[in-house]
Amino acid sequence: MTLDVVNVQNEKVGSVDLDEQVFGGHVNAALIWEAVVHEQAVARRGTHATKNRALVAGSGRKLWRQKGTGRARVGELRNPLWRKGGTVFGPQPRDYGYGLPRKMQRGALRAALRQKLRDDAVIVVDALALDEIKTKVAAAMLQTLGADGKTLILDVEPDEKLVRSTRNLAGVVCRASNRVSARDVMEADRVVASAAALERLQLALATRARARDKGAS
């Protein structure tokens, strides 16, 4: 499996060989789903909160005596049965994150990249860098490469000028190759990766895949 390598003018300058063990084979959609849901859960802030009867403003004085009035007994204004009273078992601040094995996360990333390769949505560029910090220049470069819409830019260490030039472009995200996730890949319509970043990803994912196959045998 090979992919063409182009420059920023979208001119072919070479090719890169892809490991069939990493980028070929079955796309595990269920594993991708697990990884995406996990990352979304970790990203939740969980700052929701409701006031219970201890937090609602109001007096704790008993409104009338317990017996002899003909009315239902009541303890205070803040009781949950009354309007503007406290909420019973309402949501409180919490952490929605949970653990997901690293092997599953790497497997999901492999599957996501396989899917993008099947969709012909991966563009390999020899080098991703800009001479100046200018959003217009970055937008023109992406348009020349055919990366319209949501785009994920991958590099070993993203160029600072490129990062600052693309941060105001809607749907464009820059990631280092060692920080990318399956969610980043699946949310993008196009993946623009440098040749170095793709090789680094291939090496890391292939090492884990071979170790897994060796253990299974």
C-alpha positions in Angstrom: 0.0 0.0 0.0 1.5 3.3 -1.1 0.4 7.0 -0.9 1.6 9.9 -3.0 3.5 12.6 -1.2 2.8 16.1 -2.4 4.2 19.6 -1.5 2.1 22.6 -0.4 1.4 23.4 -4.1 -0.2 19.9 -4.4 2.5 18.6 -6.7 3.6 15.1 -6.4 7.2 14.8 -5.0 7.4 11.2 -4.0 5.5 8.3 -2.3 5.4 6.6 1.1 4.9 2.9 1.8 2.3 1.9 4.4 2.4 -1.2 6.5 -0.5 -3.4 5.6 -0.6 -4.7 9.1 -1.3 -1.2 10.5 -3.4 0.5 7.8 -4.9 -2.5 6.1 -7.5 -5.1 7.1 -10.8 -4.8 9.0 -12.1 -1.5 10.4 -13.4 -2.1 13.9 -16.2 0.4 14.1 -17.2 -0.7 17.6 -13.7 0.0 18.9 -13.8 3.5 17.4 -17.1 4.1 19.1 -15.7 3.0 22.4 -12.7 5.4 22.1 -14.8 8.4 21.0 -17.3 7.9 23.8 -14.5 7.6 26.3 -12.9 10.8 25.1 -16.2 12.7 25.2 -16.8 11.5 28.7 -13.4 12.6 29.9 -13.9 16.0 28.3 -17.2 16.6 30.2 -16.8 19.3 32.8 -19.5 17.9 35.1 -20.2 21.2 36.8 -24.0 20.8 37.0 -25.5 21.2 40.4 -28.9 21.6 42.1 -29.6 22.9 45.6 -30.8 20.5 48.2 -32.7 21.6 51.2 -29.5 22.5 53.0 -28.5 24.9 50.3 -31.8 26.6 49.5 -32.1 30.1 51.1 -34.8 30.4 53.7 -35.5 30.0 57.4 -35.3 26.7 59.1 -38.1 27.7 61.6 -41.0 25.3 61.9 -43.9 27.2 60.3 -46.7 26.0 62.7 -47.0 23.5 65.5 -47.0 19.8 64.7 -50.6 19.1 65.8 -53.9 20.7 66.2 -54.1 23.1 63.2 -55.9 20.8 60.8 -53.1 21.2 58.2 -50.4 18.8 57.1 -47.3 18.8 59.2 -44.4 20.8 57.8 -40.9 21.3 59.0 -39.5 24.3 57.1 -39.9 26.5 54.0 -37.0 24.6 52.3 -38.7 21.2 52.3 -38.7 19.5 48.8 -42.5 19.2 48.7 -42.9 23.0 48.5 -42.4 25.3 45.5 -38.8 26.7 45.6 -37.8 24.0 48.0 -34.7 21.9 47.8 -34.3 19.3 45.1 -34.1 15.6 46.1 -31.3 13.5 44.6 -30.6 16.2 42.0 -27.4 16.2 39.9 -24.2 17.3 41.7 -20.7 18.0 40.3 -19.0 14.8 39.3 -16.3 13.4 37.1 -17.6 11.5 34.1 -14.2 10.1 33.1 -13.4 6.5 33.2 -10.4 4.3 32.2 -9.9 2.8 28.8 -7.0 0.4 28.1 -4.2 2.0 26.1 -4.3 -1.0 23.7 -8.0 -0.2 22.9 -7.1 3.5 22.3 -4.3 2.6 19.9 -6.5 0.0 18.2 -9.2 2.6 17.7 -6.7 5.0 16.2 -5.5 2.3 13.8 -9.1 1.6 12.8 -9.9 5.3 12.3 -6.9 5.8 10.1 -7.8 2.8 8.1 -11.3 4.2 7.5 -9.9 7.5 6.3 -7.5 5.7 4.0 -10.4 3.8 2.5 -12.3 7.0 2.0 -9.3 8.6 0.2 -9.4 11.3 2.9 -5.7 11.3 3.8 -3.3 13.8 2.2 0.4 13.4 2.8 2.6 16.5 2.5 6.4 16.5 2.5 6.6 19.4 5.0 3.9 21.5 6.8 5.2 24.9 7.5 4.5 28.6 6.8 6.9 31.5 6.3 4.6 33.9 8.1 1.7 34.0 10.6 -1.3 34.7 8.4 -4.7 33.0 8.3 -5.2 33.9 4.7 -2.0 32.1 3.7 -3.0 29.0 5.7 -6.5 28.9 4.2 -5.1 29.2 0.7 -2.6 26.3 1.4 -5.4 24.0 2.6 -7.6 24.9 -0.3 -4.8 24.1 -2.7 -4.3 20.7 -1.1 -8.1 20.0 -1.4 -8.7 20.1 2.3 -12.1 21.8 2.5 -14.3 21.7 5.6 -13.2 20.0 8.8 -9.4 19.3 8.6 -7.0 17.6 10.9 -3.4 18.6 10.5 -0.8 16.2 11.8 2.9 16.7 12.3 5.6 15.4 14.6 5.9 18.9 16.1 3.4 21.3 14.5 4.9 24.4 13.2 4.1 27.3 15.5 3.4 29.7 12.6 1.0 27.1 11.1 -0.7 26.6 14.4 -1.3 30.3 15.0 -2.4 30.8 11.4 -5.0 28.0 11.5 -6.5 28.5 14.9 -9.1 31.0 13.6 -10.2 28.7 10.8 -13.4 26.9 11.6 -13.0 23.1 11.8 -9.2 23.1 11.4 -7.3 21.4 14.2 -3.5 20.9 14.5 -2.2 17.9 16.5 1.1 16.4 17.2 1.4 12.8 16.0 1.8 11.5 19.5 -1.2 13.4 20.8 -3.8 12.4 18.1 -6.8 10.3 19.0 -9.5 8.3 17.1 -12.0 11.1 17.9 -9.7 13.7 16.2 -9.5 11.6 13.1 -13.1 10.7 12.8 -14.3 14.3 13.4 -12.3 15.5 10.4 -13.4 15.3 6.7 -9.7 15.4 5.6 -6.5 14.4 7.3 -3.4 16.4 6.2 -0.3 14.7 7.6 3.3 15.3 7.0 5.4 12.4 5.8 7.4 12.4 9.0 4.2 12.3 11.2 2.8 9.4 9.2 6.0 7.4 9.5 6.1 8.1 13.2 2.5 6.9 13.6 3.1 3.9 11.5 6.2 2.9 13.6 4.3 3.4 16.9 1.2 1.5 15.9 3.1 -1.3 14.1 5.1 -2.0 17.2 2.0 -2.4 19.3 0.3 -4.5 16.6 3.3 -6.9 16.3 3.4 -7.3 20.1 -0.3 -8.1 20.2 0.0 -10.7 17.4 3.1 -12.2 19.1 1.2 -12.6 22.3 -1.8 -14.1 20.5 0.4 -16.7 18.9 
